């Protein structure tokens, strides 16, 4: 491993390099993750006269507050500034993983946990996105480290801050109970501090508690009912194990062995990490939307558990070369231009500004045009009535912009989306005026423009 300070600096440098590569992908549009469009403009508005109340509670407010100061000198919402802020938090999360592993099982485990977090492909990918998952993971990692250190009251405060990044942070109350078992007074203080930490960092969630609870329930219900692309996915246990494998590769096997050993030995660190992993994974079983980002909070804990098997540490580190190569491959793809950006330029140069467009989700913003935004198809939801060629004609729509990010996923499960499938096939029989597809220089999904 080398001297700890040198190894620590090397892991942080690797983490930062991986995450900065491709940081500008898709700009000036939020094409890496559509949730950036929900978060960054609200953060920008907070420092441009909009006040601290986001009036939107699908997520708590902490991430917007963290991004807002770095939007103050921007004339428009800056996705690049927000992503750079997220990279700093992500590298901090790698440092926190080192601390977690070290507090749990010693310096070698700290190195393994940090290395696993540094190269885990999902963590690397979402570190470039100005969304909530990496800050949630950072908050969870810090809270777990405080629990293992016996700092129960501070851990309670960290639980509240983690939940203020994203509501599932409250799952940390389960390992907090394990860490403070028998010390009921300290546990009560920690629980109170968790509520105080949450309220202090997402105050308007408390002010608008009814509205916020409704928004949070709606988001959770959507995750339970599924999302476009997961209609014929594996059952949740298999699907999420596969997501973990896609992020950690064969090192996941050693982490699983470390989890089993923790359940057998049951020291404080073992109990805290095992309870968190098992309870968090259990709540994933209720979801039919199997997004890779949902497993992110497990990564530092699994890295620490892998580091528990000190005799296998060299093998674990060798296995982490696999996700490292995956992360490098993904980063290389992000150095290319997204085909949707090129399509946007064509639309601006070739379509009349007075024209009305209909556009799929996951396409750029067509400012200066009148746009009918087509709703994202979802399991169990009624079809968008605008996904009908004749209806669009009646509304005066002249052009339709579609993308493989939506169409390909719909046509793969055409039997689940008959109206949307008919809409795309009707378009294919019409006049296509533009098409672009990824190649050696372009990344992302294909885009086509049809004239009605």
N, C-alpha and C positions, 0 to 999 in steps of 0.2 A: 504493500500500500504506500510505502514511503512515509515521510514525515507528515503528520496530520495537517499542518497549515498548507503545505504544498499540495497535498492531495485535495484538500477542501477547495483551494483556489482553482485547481485544474478542473474539478467537477463543475464549479460555478461558471468557469470560462466556457466549458463545453456546452453547458445548458444555455448560456446566453447566445453563443454562436448559432446553435441550432434554431433558436427561437427568433433571432433577428433575420435569418435568411428567409426571404419571402414575405417579410413584414408588410411590404407595400402591395401585395397581391390584390388585384381587382380595384384598387383605388382609382378614382375618388369614390367608388361605389362600395357598399358593404356586401361584397359578394362571397366572402369567406363564411359568414354566418348571418342569416337574416335578422337575428336578435340584436345585432349591432345597431340596426335602424331603430329599434325600440329604446335602446339605452343611451347611445351617444348624443343624439339630438336633445334628449331631455337633460343630460348633464350639461350640454352647451347652454341650454335655455336658463339653467339655474344661475349662471354667472352673466347672463345678458338680459336681466330684468324679469325673469320668470319666477324668481323666488325658490325656496327650498322644497316646496310641496310639489312632487312630481305628478300628482293627480293620476297615478297609474301604479297598480300594485300587483301585477303579475309576479313581480319579484320585489323583495324589500329594497330599500333606498341606498344602502351603504355603497354599493359599487358606483352608482351615479355620483354620490358625494366624493368618492375618491377620484373620479375622472374629471369632475367639474373644474377644479383649480387650473388644470392644464388646458382647458378650453377657453380660459379668460381672454387670451390675446388672439384668438382665432375669429376671423370674420364670419365663418360658417362652421358647423360641426366638423371637427377634424377627426376622422377615423384613424389617421396615422398617429396623432398625439395620444389617442385613447389606447391604441394597440401598444405603443411604446410603454405607456404606463402599466399595461397588463404584463409585458415582458419583465419589467422590474418586479412586479408582484410574483410572477412565476419563478424567477430566479430566487427570490426570497423564500418561495415555497420549497425549493431544492435545499436551501440552507436549513429551513425548518425540518425537513425530512432527516437531514444529518443529525440535528438536535434530538429529534424523536428517537431515532435508532440508537444514538449514543446513550440517552437517558434510559432506554429500555434494556439494552444488552451490551453496551460498551462501544468504544471507538470504531472497531471494525464493522459492527452492525450499522453504525452511523454512516460510514462510507458506502456500504452496500445500499442502504435506504436512499441516500442522496443520489447515487449513481443510477438506481432504478428509476427514480423520479425524473432525473435529468434526461434520460433517453426514452422513457415510455412514450410511445408514439402519440397517444391521445393527448397526453399532457403537453407535449411539444406543439401539437397542432392547435390546441385551444389556447395556448399561451399567446398566439398571434391574434386572437379574437377578443374584442372588447365586450365580453359577456361575463356571466356570473360564476362559471364553474371553477376557474382557477382560483379566484379569491375565496370561494367556499372551501376548496381543498386546502389552501393556506391556513384559513381559520381553523379547520378541523385538525390539521397537523399540529398547530400550536396548542390547541386545547388538549389533545391527547398527550403531548409532551408534558404539559403542566400537571395533568392528572397523574401520570407516572412518577413525576417528581414529588408528588404529595402536596402540591400547592392547590388545594381543592378550591379555595375561594377564588383565586385568580383563574383557575380552570373554568369555574362557573361564569365569570365575566367573559372569558374567551368563547364559551358556548354561545352566549348572546350575540357576540360580534360575528361569529361564524354564521349563525342563523340570519343575521342582518344582511349577509351577502346573498344567501338563498335559504328559503324556509327549511329544507331538509337538514340544516345544521342543528335543529333541535333534537335530532336523533342522538346527538352527543349526550343527552341526559341519561341515556342507558349506561354507557361506560362511566359517566360521572357517578352514578349510583354504585357501580361496582368498585370504583376507586375509593369512595367515601363510606363504604358499607360499615355500619356500626358507629360512625362519627356523625350522628344524625344532626347535631347542631350545626356542624360545619357544612353538611349537605344542604340544610335549609338556607344557610347564608349564601352558599354557592348558587342555589336555585334562584334566590332573590336577585343576586347579582347578574344572573343570566338574563332575567327579565329587564333589569336596569340597563344592561349593556345593549340589549336589543332595542329598547325604547329610546335610548340616547342616540343610537346610530341610524334608526329608522323611525323617527318620531311621528311622522304623518301616517304610518301604518297604525299607530295607536290612536291618533286623532280620528282617523277614518276607519275604525276597526271593522265595522260592518261591511263597508265597501271592500276593504282589503281582504277580509275573510272570503268574501264572494269571489274575488279575482283569484285568490290562491286556490280555492276549491275548484274553480273552473279549469285552471291549468293542470291541477292534479287529476281531475276527471278525464281531461283530454289525454294525459299520459297513460291513464289506466285503459282507456278505450282504444288506444293505438294511434298510429300516424301513417301518412302516406309512405309506402315502402316496406312496411312491416306486416302486411296483411297475411302473408304465408310464411312468416318467420318461425324459427324454432320456439318451443316453449321457453318462458322467461328464464328458468335456471340455466338451460343450455345456451340460450342467446347471450346472456350476460357473461357466462364463463368464456364464450367465444370472443366477446368484446375485450375481456381481460387478456386473453391469449393474443389478440391482435395488438395489444399495447405492450405486453411484457414478454411475449414469446415463451420459450421453455423455462425461463426463470420463474414463471408462475408455478411450476411444479415444486420448486424448492420453497416458495412462499407457502404453498399448501401444506407441505411437510412441516414447516415452522408453525403453522396454525395448529396442526394436530398436536405437535409437541407442547405448544402453549396450553392447549386444553388439558393435557395430561399433567403438566407441572403446576400450573395455576399460581404463579407468583403475581405480584401486583401488576407488573408490566404485561404479563401474559393475559391476565383477566381483562385489563383495559383494552388491549388490542383485539383480543378474541371476541369480547362482547361487542365492540364496535363493528368489527368485520361481519359478524354473524347477524346482528340486528340490521345493519345497513343493507346487507345482501338480502335479508328477508323482506325488507320493504320494497326492494327492486322486484320481487316476485309478484307484486300486485300490478305491475305495469305491462302493458302490451306495446308500448313505444320503447323500443330497445336501442336508444341512442347510445353511442359510445361514451359520450360525455358523462352519462349517469354513473359510470364506474370510477370516474376520476378520484373521488374522495377516498377510495380504497387503496390507491396506489402507494402513498407513503407508508401506510400501515402494513401493507403486504411486503413492501421493501424492507421494513424493519423486521418483520417475521422471517423473511428470507435470510437476513443478516444474523438471526438468532442461531442458525446452524453454522457456527464459525469455521468448523472444519471444511465445510463446503463453500466457503466464501470465494476461493479462487474459481471454482466451477461456476458459481452464480455470476461472477463478474465476466467470465468468458461467455456465458449464455446471454448476457446483456448486449453483446456485440450484435445479436440478431435484431432486437428492436432499434439499436443504433443505426444499422444499415437501412431499416425501414424508414426511420425518421429522416435520414439523409436523402433517401429517394423521394420522399414526400416534399422535402424542402426544395430539392432540385426542380420538381414540377412547378412549384410556386414562383420560380424565377422567370417563368414564361408569362406571356400576356393572356389574360382570360378572353376567350372568344366573345363573351358578352360585351366586353369593353369595345372591341372592334365593331361589333354589331351596332352598338350605341352610336359610334361615330358615323356609320353608314346612314342610320336613321336620321341623324341631325343634318347630314349633308344632302340627303336625297328625298326626304318626305316633306311635303308642305306643312308649314307651322300651323296652319288653320285646321289640319287634319285631326280627327279623333282616332286614337289608338286603343285597342284592347291588348292587355299584356298579362302574360303568365306571372305568377310569383317567381322570385329568384332571377328577375331581369333588372337591369339598371333603372334608375329614375329617369324618365323622359321629360325633363323640365322644359317648359315652353309649348308642350303639346297638351291637348285635352286627353286624359287617359282614363279608360275604364279598367280598373284593376280586377282581374279574374281571381276568384277565391281559390285557396288551396284545397284540392279534394282531400277528404278525410274519411276514414271508416265511420259508418254510422251517422254521418252528417248528410243533410239533403244537398243535392247537387246545386251548384250556382246556376241560377236561371240564365245568366249571361253567357254561359258556355253553350250557346246555340247560335249558329251562323245567321239564321233569319232574324232572330231577336237583335243581334248586333247591327245588322243592316237597318232595322227599324229605328235603332237608336242613333243612327248616323255614323257608326263606326266604319272607317274606310280601310284600316289596316289592323292586322292582328300579329302580335309578336309572341312566338312560342319558343320554349326551350326544352331541351332534352332533360334538364334537371327535374321537370314535371312530367312531360309527355312520356318519356321512356318508362318511368315508374308506373304511370297510369296504364299504359298498354301492356306491361308485364302482368297485370292483374285485371285485364279488361272486363272480366265477368263481375268484378266488384264495383266497377264504375261505368255502367253502360252509357249514361248520358255524356260523360266526359270523353269516352272512347268514340262515340258517334261524332262529337264535336271535332275532335282531331282528324278523324277520317273524312269528314265533310271538308275541312280545310285542305287536306291533301288533294282533294279533287278540284280545288280551286286554283287560283293563279298565285304561284309563289314568285315573289319579286326579289328575294334575297335569301341566301343560305350561307352559313359559315360553320365549319366543323374543326375540332382540334386537330393539330398536326404537329410537326416537329417544333414549331415556334409558338404554338397556341395551346393553352390548357383550358380546363373547364368544360362545361356542356356545350352542345351545339345550339345554334339559334337560327330560326327561320322567320321570315316576314311574309305574310300573305296579304293580298289586296282583295277586298270584298267587292 
